[in-house]
Amino acid sequence: MYQQGKYNEAAELAERALKGADETLGPYNPQTTIFLNNLAVIYYAQAKYAEAAALYERALGITEQSLGPGHPRVKSLLEGLEKCRQKLSMQEDIEDSDESGEIAELPVSPDSSPRAEPKQEQTLTDVGRAIKESISSSGNISHKLYTVQVGAFRNLLSAKAIQDRLDKNGYDVSITTVTAENGDTLHKVQVGEFSERKRAEALSREITTLMGLDVFVTTK
């Protein structure tokens, strides 16, 4: 639901899951922080920054107390909390500007005029700009694709069990069957397909934090 952009439906499911975790695991159980983080990510996508920040703070308090301040989950939760605080700060700046009646002016290029058509570069998305910069710097586009590998299993049923678990959490997961050098058949469970390694690494951190799985980034 979340990856498909259906945030309202994803939020309802995540809210029910968190309620169930609070009731069955307990509100201070380290595993409950996974459900807190899930809902916080969705709230952030819905621009509910205050609500997301509150969830991050609660998850952070539980994780630091139960797992220690040096645990990898703490860093991830702190990053999520900081993003929320930045968004809230931006909203406050906008509200203050509205109350004062001042309108912030955008910088104008010296050779521009009110009737000038916007340059093509100004209409590019962040992804488009990244591709454009990549082409400019390298002269060609890399066709290497990255994915997050969750595991390689000899037993297909074990691979499908992990696949179902990831699929229920909204991840684009696939199973690739290969033959190892020793002749064994392995079923690789992989999530996503990215042209940039940093995007695959971001997903690997999310899966580790949210689902507690040991994963790594590899090429397809």
ABEGO torsion letter per residue (X at the ends): XAAAGBAAAAAAAAAAAAAAAAAAAEAABAAAAAAAAAAAAAAAAAGBAAAAAAAAAAAAAAAAAAAEAABAAAAAAAAAAAAAAAAAAAAAAAAAAAAAGBBBBBBBBAABBAABBBBAAAABBAAAAAAAAAAAAAGBBBABBBBBBAEBBABAAAAAAAAAAAAAAGBBBBBBBBBBAAGBBBBBBBBEBBABAAAAAAAAAAAAAAAGBBBBBBBX
